[in-house]
Amino acid sequence: MRVLSFAFNRRITYVNNRSLFSKPLIQKFSSSSRTYDAFSPLDTFPRRHNGSSDSDVKRMLDIVGVKDMEDLASKTVPANILSKRPLALEDGLTEHELLIRLKKVASKNKIYKSYIGMGYTDTIVPPVILRNILESPGWYTQYTPYQPEISQGRLESLLNFQTMVTDLTGMNVANASLLDEGTAAAEAMLIAYSAGKQKQHTFFVDEKCHPQTIACLQTRAECFKIKVIVGNALKHDFDQYGKNLSGILVQYPATNGTINDYTELANKIHSMGGKMVCATDLLALTLLIPPGEWGADIAIGNSQRFGVPLGYGGPHAAFFACKEPLVRRIPGRLVGVSRDPSGNKAYRLSLQTREQHIRREKATSNICTAQALLANMAAMYGVYHGPEGVKAIAKRIHDFTNTLAADIKRHGYTIKTDHFFDTLNVHIEGGSESIYKKALNAGINLRKVDDFTIGITLDETVTKDDLVNLIRVFAKDPTYIPSLVDVEKSNIPKQFIRTSSFMQHQVFNSYHSETEMLRYIYHLQSKDLSLAHSMISLGSCTMKLNATTEMIPVTWPEFANIHPFAPIDQAEGYKILIQELEHDLAEITGFDSISLQPNSGAQGEYTGLRVIGAYHKSRGDEKRDICLIPDSAHGTNPASAAVSGMSVLNVKCNNGDLDMKDLEEKANKYKDRLAAFMVTYPSTFGVFENGVLKACEIIHNYGGQVYMDGANMNAQIGLCKPADIGADVCHLNLHKTFCIPHGGGGPGVGPIGVKSHLMPFLPGHPVIKTGGDKGIGPVSAAPFGSPNILPISWAYIKMMGSEGLKSATYYALLNANYMARRLSGHYKILYTNQNGMCAHEFIVDIRPFATSADIRAIDVAKRLQFLTR
């Protein structure tokens, strides 16, 4: 590292938004150092969010050398892309008004008792974890673990997560989480595909895997020309594939609840040179022999039932564990133990050379951040309950399932699941519709597997009263009262029973009282830097105020306790929220449609490129596979292009600006294969490149599509729109520009906006209909990605309103240019435009100090960490 990049947002200095416009809309009065509208409520959100006195703003404007914010924008943003009209959004609500309105929206969701399963179950979030992690800014506003000196607490907790996963799965190593179970399975498939000495293009998926997982695999496989075969793994003839089988995926226990012995199958697959991948359930593995002991090479799944709310599908932390030979291929982040200069134990990220920011198109995965906050919750659930506690929870669930099965049989129904943990498939003679509707009338959601089968999955929230209500759904006599006779004998055969120990590390056996747990949580929190301590101006991942009002609704039961596959009429509140957020994001970006399914920025990049690929294919242009990417783009861009099946060609930059000659030459040379141009705007060099309109025109002239990386929308909102600039598709990082907190490395949301010609190709879903009629298939396991955190961005937009959002952009530009101007007398600012202006970030050149004082950028960065701490 030879340079330092600083990024700015509206929070870094206290700037009063209402004094920045050259033509005030209504009369104002002053009180102390602030200015207020005469007829507006005093608890308006923008002034709380943006801050700063009039005198501070004036001083910064003077130092930058502009008269007002409009003058600043005109000198910073190219005139040919500046918008002429304000955003057509509602006026900003006050915080009080917002919570009242959102409560009305939330109340339209119906909370039924859901036994749908399919990888999602209700859970009890221990209050000490709910209040002190999920609802604590000391945990949800932390940034990434890239700076280990100020991340030791969260890194220790993520190591706990990894340790818990490796113990329960019987594997050698696990990562610090992935996005969800479906995409984790897709990552495993790619490892199986690439791990062989030759590319083996057939991957088998057992038909008893969750349907959303199968669909995610099929979506990902298309880019690599992997043939996904779905069938009965225990009866299939694998010899027909010869040496072309890369691996198989099985579900353990299966989606219908069955527990199968895959030992012989694993041996067979290994003899053919393939990998055995197992999608599994961490809670079930406290009772069942783990995959690592019967021959699996990779174990994946969802840790949601370890104390993370359903949230209509996310965010939840997937896990990914593997045997030692595959460790260097494992996707995402991996926390390791090292030593600091004093010899003390220290935590850091291991094997970072695999990451997309370094390896770009050669990276093994495009995963950037994952689900650290949710992984930390799951880890703390394991710490709080300990090995005996989680095993007791699992045993109680299994005992209840056994009791339920016995009573259902008494009423003449057939249990199709021979050996089970928590899930039953019940055959309904004459059709399942009547039982399904009877359950709905009783406030119960069951899984309608087919016309004659009902699925039931129990969880730790089920009480005896719940069990009684559930059994009465199947009773033919409406007055029947179940006796709930315990079935002493376990339904799990002896050969499946786990005998190995797990979670024996001291951390899982030390903090089982609330007092001990609370102190442990705060002990770790004290080692980290979060927005509770200072600003974090790291690159384009600029951190915003994660306002309390935005965060409060996340844990409301009306949002937290909805199953992702519940009937859509039970999620009317979510439907309203999603539609309004899509509308507002479309207005902000200028696009015709938005998909909220991608659950990270990297996932948004992948989705956007897949949509472009599907568009070309629909026009008979399958040969279009070249993606042009400037040197100034984000590191995830080339990795995402590679994962999307495209070949990457770099485009040069000259002094921070896109080299238009190089772009046109390459677009012309590969005009028959040109699929897309990925541009980050403003660029990671911190400038609004003047030639962006011309660049888009060049790409379109040669038949390509323009993908804009929207990570830097922080500098665009209210001033320009990606669609107007010429982008055909753009992803948005809701965890950056739209205030969803980073959570120490996730969650994130990366929705994409598209122009009308790309709308038919937006991602669909096999369970809940989404996307276009020619949709590319799901890119996330849940239909709407991570909807539980969408209220944050919805609330932010509603409270800021059109003027507030534009003012926030002004502050980002003002703060960056003020800092650049103040530092320019002492350091070289690498890139500015013809007016000497930067966008919302700038790069300081530290290279001369390497020669003069043996000081490098990393040294300055480390010192800054301790200054902010």
N, C-alpha and C positions, 0 to 999 in steps of 0.2 A: 504494500500500500504506500503510495507516494503523494497522495492528495487527500484532503479532508472535504467531505460534503456536509453542508448544513442545510436543513430543510426547516421551513417555518410555517406556522399556522396562526390563527387569530388569537391564540392564548398566550403567546410568548411575551407580549407586552400588553399592558392594560390600555386598550384603545376603545374609545366610545364610538360605537357604530353610528349613532344618530347625528353626529356632528360632521360626518365626512362628505356628505353630498353637497354639491355646490348650489343646489336649489332645494332648500327644505320644503317639504310638502305642506306642513302645517306649522302654526306658531309654537314656539318652545319657550320654556322658562328654565332658569338655572337654579340648582340647589347644591351648595358646596361646589365640588369640581365636576358635577355631572349635569347633563342636559336631558330634560324630559319633555315629552309631548304634553301639551296642556290638557288634552281630553282623553289620554290613554291611561290604562291601568299602570301602576308603578311596578308591578312584578312581571314586566315584559322580559322575555327570555334573552333576546340578543344582547341587551346591556349587561345581563349577568354573565353571558357566555363570552362576550368580547372584551368588556372592561375598558379601562384607560380614560384618562381625563382629556379634555379638549386641548389643554396646554401641552400635554405629552404628544398628542397627535400632531399639533402644529409644529412642534420642535422636530419631530421625525420627518415631516414633510419638507421642512426647511433644509434639513441636512441632506436629504435625498435630492433636493433641488426641484421640487414640483409644487404647484400651488394648491392642489387638492387631489382627491382620490381619482377623479376622472382624468386629470392630467397625468397622474401616475400610470393609469391603465393605458392611456393613449401612447405613452412612451415605452411601455413594456410589451403590450400585445399588438401584433401586426394589425394595421387598420382594416385590412381586407377580411378579417375574420371576426372583428368586434360586432356583437349583436346590437341591433338598433332598437329592440323592444324589450321591455322587462319580462321576467318570467311570469307566466299566467298561473300563479299559485295563489292559494288562499292567504289572507292576511294572517300574520303570526298569532297563535293563541298564547295566552299566558300559561304559566305552569299549572296553575289551579284549574283553568279552563280545559287544558289538555287532559289532565287526569280524569276529569268528569266525563269528557267526551270518550276517552279510550275505555273507561269503565263500562260505558253503554255499549261500545263495540264488543268488548270482551264478554259481556253478559249474554250475547247472542250465541256464544259457544255453549253446547250442552255437555255436561260432564257425566258420561255413563260409566258404569263399571265395565272395563274392557278386558276381555279374555281372548283377544284376537291373536296375540303372539307374533309369529313371523319375524322374530328377532327384536321385538320391542315389548317390554313388559313394564307395568307400573312398579314403582319402588318407593321405599321410605328414605327420604333424604334426612340424615341425622341433623337435627336443628343446629348443633354446634358447627357443622359443615355448611349448612345453608346460610347461616348468618355471617360466619367468619371467613368464608371463602367465596361462595357464589355471590353474596351480597356485599362483599368487602372490597373497596377500591384498592386496598393494599395487595389484593390478589388479581382482581380483574383488570386493573390498569397497568400492570407490568408489561414491559415490552419483551423482546425476544431474549433467549439465552445466549446470543452471540457475544455478549459482554459478560463473561463468567464472573468477573470480580464483583459485579453488582447483581448477580443472579444466583447466588449460592443457595438461597432458600428454595426457589422453584426448581432448580436443578436437582437438589436432594430429593424433593417430592417426586419429580419425574423419574428419578432413579428408583424410588420406591415402587412406582407404577411398573417400571420395567421388571423389577425383581419379582413383584407379585405375578405378573403375566408369565414370566419364564417358569416360576414355580408351579403355577396352576396348569400350564400347558405341557410341562415336561420338556421344554426346549432349552437350548443353550443361551440364547440371546433374544432380546425383544427391543423394539424401538420405543420412542417416547410418545407414540400415538399416530394414527392416521385419521382420515376424514370420516369414514363410515365403513360398515362391513362390506358393502357392495364394491366400493372402489379399492378397499384393501384386498379383496379377492382378485380384482383386476391386476393389481400390482403383483400379486403372487403368480398369476398366470404369465405375466411378462418375465418374471424371474425364471420360471420353468422353461419358458421359450428361449431365453438368452443364455441359460446356464449350460445347455448342451454343447457338445463339440461342434455340432452342426445345427442349423435352425430347424427345429422340429415343429411342423405347422399344424399339428392336431392336438387339441386340448379337450378332454372329456369332462363333462359336468354331470354329476348325478341329478336325476330328476327330482330328488327329494331335498334339494337345496332351496332356499327361499327364492321366490320368483323374481324379486327385485335384484337379488345378487346375480342370478342367471342373466338377467337383462343387462346389467352393468358390464358383465363379462363380454357379452355379445357386442355391445357398443364399442368397447375398447379393442376387441379382437379384430374388428374390421380394418383398422389402420395398419396392422401388421400382417394382414392376410392369414391370420390364424383361423383355422376351421374349428368352431366350437360344436362338439357333438353332445347332445343332451339325451340321457337314457338311464337305464337301471344299471348302476355300477357293479352290483353283485351278480348280475346275470349276463353282462355284456361280453362279447368276444373281442378282446383287445389284440389278439394275435394278428388280426387283419391290418393293423396299422404298422406292423413291423417296427422299424426304427424311427418312424415319423411321429411317435407319440411323445409330446413334451411333458405331459403330466395330467393329473385328474384332480377334481375338487369334489369332496364329499362334505355333507353336513352331519355333525355329531354333537348332540342328537339331531335327527332329521327334522325338516320343517313340519312333518306330520307327527313328530314326537318320538318316533322309533329310535331305539338304540341298536346299532348294528356293529358287528365285529368286522373290522377292516384289515386285520393283521395279514391274512393271506393275500388280500388285494394289494396291500402296500408292497409285499414281497414281489408280487407279479409285476407291478409297475416299475419297481427298481430294477428288476431283471431286464426290462426293456429300455432302461436308460432314462426313464421319466421321473418326475417329482410328484410326491403325494402331498396334496394341500388339503387341510382340514379346516372348515369353518365350524367354530365351536362356541360354547357358552361357558364363561368363566365360573359361574355359580354351579353349574352342573358338574364341572370338573373337580369340585370339592368332594364329590361322591363317586365319580366315574374315573376309570383308568385314563390318564391323560394321553393325548395324541402322540406326544414324544416317546411314549413307552410302547406304542403298538406300530410305530414305523412311519409316522408322518414327518415330512421334511419341513413343512411350513404350517403354522397354525394362525388363523386370523379370526376376527369376530368383533363384537361390539361390547364395550364395557358399560353400557347404559344402565343395566340393572344394578350396578354397584353405586347406587345413590345419585343418579342423574335423572332429572325429570323427563317424561316422555316428550313434551314440548312439540307435539305434532310432527315429530320426526327428527329433531335436532336443535342445537348441536349436541353430539355425543362423541366420545373418544373411541375410535376403533383401535384394536391392538393388532400387532404383527410380530410374530415370533418365529424363529427358525433354528435349524441346526448350525453348528459352527462353520461348516464349509461354505455356507451361503451368506455369512455375515457381511462381506464387502458388497453384496448386492442389495442389502436390506434398504428399503426406501425410507425417506424422512429422516428425522433426527434421532441420534443415539447418544445418550448421556453416559459418560465414562468417569472414572475416578482417577485423579492425578495427584500431584503434590505442588504446593505453592513454593515460592523461593525460600521460605523458611522451613520447608519440609513438612508442613501440615497438610492433612488431607484436603483436597479441593476437587470440585466437580467442573467438568467442561463438556463441550460437545465433541464427540469422537468421529473420526472418519469423515470430516467435513469436506475433504477433497472430492467426495462423490457428488457434492451438492451442485444444483443447477447454476448457482451464481458463479461457480468456478469452472465447472465442466461445460456449461452451456448446452449445446446440442448433443454433446457426448455424455451427459448426465444419465444416470440409471433411472431417474424419475424427475418429474417436474414439480414434485411436492416442495413447497416453500415452508409455510407454517402449517400446523395441523390443528389439534384440539387440546392444547396444553392445559387450559383451565379445567376442562372436563376430565382430562386424565388426572389432574391433581385432585379433583373431587373423588374420582374412583379410587385413587391411591389412598386418600384419607379415609374412605369408607372401609378399605381393607385394614388400615392401621387401627381404626376405631373399634372394629369388630374382632379383629384378629382371626387366626385360623380356626379356632373353635367356634367363634361367633358366626363366620360366614358358612361354616359347615352346618351349624345348627339351623340357620336360615334355610339352607338348601334342603335339609332333612325335613323340616316342617312343611315346605312346599311339596316335597315328594309324598309325604304322608297324607296331606290334604288331597293330592291328586289320586292317590290310591283309594282313599275313602270315596271320592267322587266317582271313580270308575266302578267301584263295587255297587254303589247305590244306583247308578245309571243302568247297570246290568240287571238289577232287580226289577226294573221297569220294562224289561224285555228288549232293550237296545243292545246292539253289538259294538263292542270296543274293537276297532280295527288296529289299534296300536298294541302290539304284543308286549314289548318292553319299553318303558318310558321313564322320564324324569319328572316333567311338569306339564306335558302336552298330551291330549287325547284326541283321537279322531273317532267320531261316533257315527255309525251307519244308521240312517233314519229310513226305515221301511216306509214307502209311500211318498218320500220326498222331504227335504230338509227345510223347505220354505216355512212351514207352519211353526217349527221350533225356533227358527231364526226370528220370525216376527213376534212370537210369544216372548222371547228374550228381550227384544227391543221395547215391547210394551212394559216390561218390568225394569227398564233402564239398564239393560245388559247388552253388551256387544259380543257376539260370537263370530267365529270365522266361518263363513260359508264356503267350504272347500269345493263342493260341487253340488249337483241337484239332490244327492242322497247322503252327503257327508257334512257334519259339523265339526269344526275344530275348537278346542278349548285349551287355553294355556293359563295356568295359575301363576301367582307371584307372591311376594312377601307381604303385600298389603291385604291379602285375603284373610277375612275373619271367619269365625264359625257362622255368623249371621249371613255373610256373603255366600258361604258354601250352601247354607240352607236355601237361600233365594235361588241359587244356581240349580240346585237339584230339583226344586219345585218347577222349574221351567220344563224339565223332562217328565215330571210326574203327570200321569193321566188323570189322577184324582186331584182337583184343585184344592182340596182340604188337606192334602197329604203333608205331614210334618216329618222330615227326616230325623232319624235317630242318631246319625253321625257316629256309627260304630267304627272304632279304630280298626284298621286293617294292619295287624302287627307285622306281617311278612312283607318285606320290600319287594317291589316289582322288578328291581334291578338284579339280573342274574349274577351269580357269584363271580363269573369270569370277567365281569365288567366293573366290579367294585374296586375302588382305589385303595391301595395299601401303602403307597409312598407318602411321605410327609411333605408339607408345603408351608410356605410363609413362616419359616422358623427363625428368620432374622429378628434381632432384638427389637427393631422398630415396630414390628407387627405384634409384639408381645409386651408392650410397655405403656400404652396410652389408652386405656379402656374406660377410664372415668372421664366425665366431661371436663373436670378441672385439668387433668393431665393433657387431654386432647387440646383444649383451648390454649394451654401454655405452649404446646408443641407447634401449633399453627402460628402463633405469634412469634415464637422463636425463629421459625423459618422466614416469616414475613419480614422480620427485622433485618435480614441479610440482603434484601432486594431493594432495588430502586424502582419506584412506581410514580405515577402522577400525584400520589399523596405526598411525595417528597419534592419533586421538581418537574420542570419540563423535560421532554425527551425529544431532541431535534435530530433524530437519526434518519438521514436520507429522505426518500419520498414517502416512507412509512410514517408520516408526521402524526404525532399523537394529539388528539383533541381532548377537550373537556368531555368526559363521559358523565354527563349530567345525571344527578340523582333522580330527577323526574323522569328521565329516559329509562333509567335502570329499574325503577320500582315495578313496572308492570310485568317484567320478565318472570317473576316468581308468583304472580297471581295464579291461583288454581285454574282459572278460566283459560289461561294460555299454557300453563305448565302440564296440565293433566289430560291432554287430548292425544289419543293414539293416532299415528299418522295415517292409518288405514280405516279410521272410523268413518261411518257414512257421512257424506259431505254435508248433509243437512244438520249434522251435529257441530260443524265447524263454520257456521255462518259468520261468526265474528272474525275468524281467520280469513275467510273469503273477502270480507270487506276490507280488512287491513291490507291484504295482499294486492287487491285491485287498486286501492288508493295509492299504495306505495309504487306500484307499477306505473300508474298514471303520472305521479309526480316525478319519478325518475325519467320517464319518457319526455316530459316537458322540459326537464333540466338538461337533457342530452340532445333532444331533437329527434329521437328515434321513434319508430312507429309501434314497436312492441318491446316488452321486457320479459326475460325469463329469470326467475329468482332461484332456479334449481341449483346452479353451481354454488358449492359451499366453501369456496376459497378463491382467492385471486388467481392462483395457478389453474384451478379448475375452470374458472371463467375463461381464461386464455384458451385452454384446451377445447372448451365448448364452442367458443366463437370460431375457432379454426375448423372444428368438425362441421359446424353449420356451413361455413364457406365451402368445405370439401363436398358436402351433400348437394349444395347448390350447383357446383360445377358438374357433379356426376349426373344430376337431373337434366343437364343440358348436353349430355354426351361428351363432356370434357374431363373424363377420368384421368387423362394424362397430365392434367395440371397439378403439379406436385412441388413446385418451387416456391419457397417463402423467402422474400427479401427482408432482411432485418438490419437496421443501422447499428453501427458501433455504439450509439448513444442509447440503445434500448435497454430495458431491464433484463437481467440475467435469466429470468424465467422464460422470456420470450422464445429464445432458440430451443430451450428444453421442451416447451409446450409444443412448438412446431414439430419437433422430432417425434414426440409422443403421438401427435396427430397424423403421423405417417408422411410428413413433408420433409423435403431436403432443404437445408438452410444455406443461404448465401448472404454473406455480410456486405453491407453497403458502407462505404467510407464516410467519414465526417471530416470537415476542414474547419479547424479553429472553433469547434463546437457546433457548426452548422452542417446540415445534411449536404453531402456532395451530390448535387443534382446531376452532374455529368455522369458520375459513376452509376447513379440510380437508373438513368435513362439507358445507358449502355447495357446494363444487365437486364433491364426489363425488355429491351429490344432483342437481346441475344437469346433470352429464354421465353420469348413471347408466346410460344406454343405450350409451354409448361408452366407459365406464371400463374400461381394460384392466389397468392396473397402478399401483401406488404404490411409488416407489423411496425408501427411507429408509436413510440411513447411520447406523449405531448402534454405539456412541455417536456422536453427531453430530460434524461437523468443528468445531463450536463447543466441543467438549470436555466435553459433559455427557451423562449417561444421561437422556433425556427421560422424564418420568414418564408421559406419556400414550401410550406406544408400544402397549400392549395395546389400548387403546381405539381408537387409530388403525387398527390391523389389523382390528379388529372392524367399524369403519365401512366400510372398503374391501370386506371380504367381504360385508357386508350389501348393498352395491350391485353385487355381481357381479364385482368386480375381484380381482386377485391381488397379493400383497405381495412385492416384491423388496427384500431387504436387502443393501446394499453391505457386504460383510464385511471391508473394508479395516481396520476397527478391532477385529477379533476379538482383537487383543492385549489388550484390556481385558475380554473376555468369557469366555475359556476357563476352565472349571471353576466359573464363577460363574453363568452363564446360557447358554441355547442359542437360536439364532435360530429354530429350528423351534418350540420351546416358546413363544416370544414371539408367534408368529403368522405368521412369514415362510413363504411357499410355496417360495421359491427364494432362494439366497444364494450369492454367489461368495466365494472365499477367495483372498487374495494370499499364496501360499506364499513369495513373496520378501519378505514383511513379517513376518507372525506366525510363519511356519514356517521361517524362517532360510535360505532360498535367497538367496544374495548378489545385490545389485543389479547388479554388474558394470559400474558407470559408466553405467547407464541401460538395463539388461536383461542377462541374461534374466530373465523372470518366468514364473510359472505362475498361472493364475486359474481353477481348477476350480470347478464349481458343485455345490451340493447341492440336491436337490429332494424334495418330499413325494411320496407314492406316486402321486397322481393325475397328476403331471407326468412320471413315469418313462418312459412310452411315447414321449415326445417328445424325449428326450435325443439329442444329435447322433450320426449314424451316419458311415459311411465306405465308399467304393466298393470298396476293396481288402481291408481287414481289417474284419470285422464288429465294430461297436461300437454302443452306444446302444439305443434302444427300437425297437419294431416300427413306430412311426409317427414315427421320428426326423426331425429337421429337416434332415438332410444335414450334411456336415462344415463346421465353422467353422475348422478348421486343416488344413494339408496332410497332416500325419501323424496316424495313428489315435489316438495318445495324447498329442498335442501335443509336449511336450518331456520325454520320459521319462528322458533321460540325467541330469537333475538331480533327479529324484524321490527317489533314494536319500538326498538331503540332508534333506528333510522327514521321510521314513520314519525315518531314523536319529535325528533330533531327537526325534520323538514316542516312539520306542522307548527312548531313553536317559532322557528326562524322566519318563516314566510319568505316571500320574494325578496323584499328589501334586506332582510337579515342575512339571507344566504349570499346575496351579492356583497354585502358589507364584509362578511367573513372572508371572501376572496380578496377584497381590498386589503384587509389586515395582513393576510398571508404575504401579499406582494410588498406591502409597506414594511413589514418586519424584516423580510429578507433583504430588501434593498437598503434599508437603514443599517442593518448589520454589515452588509457588504461594503457600504460606503465608509462606515467607521473603521473597518479592518483594512480597507484598501491602501491606507497610508503605511501599513506595516507588512502586509502580505500581498502577494499577487493573487487577484481573483481571476481564475482561469478563463471563464467564459461569460461574456455579456453581449447584449445586442448592440446595434449601431448607435443607440442612445446611452450606452453604458449601463443598461438595466439588466437585472436578472429576473427570473420568474420567482417562484416561492422557495427556491433553494439555490445555493451557489457552492462552488468548489474553491477551496483555498489551496494554493500550491505550496507544499511543504518541501519539495525536492531540494531546494538550495541548502537547507539546513542539514541534509545528510552529509554534504561535503564539509560545510563550515563548522558543524558542531556535533556530528554523528547523531543527530536527532531526526527521527522519521515520523511519518504520520501516525503510526501506531503508538508512539511515545506521547504525542500530543493528545491523541484520543484517550489514552489511559489516564492522563492527568485531568482531562476534562471530566471524566467519570467521577473522580474524587472531588472535584470542585463542585459539581452539581449535587453530590451526595451530602 
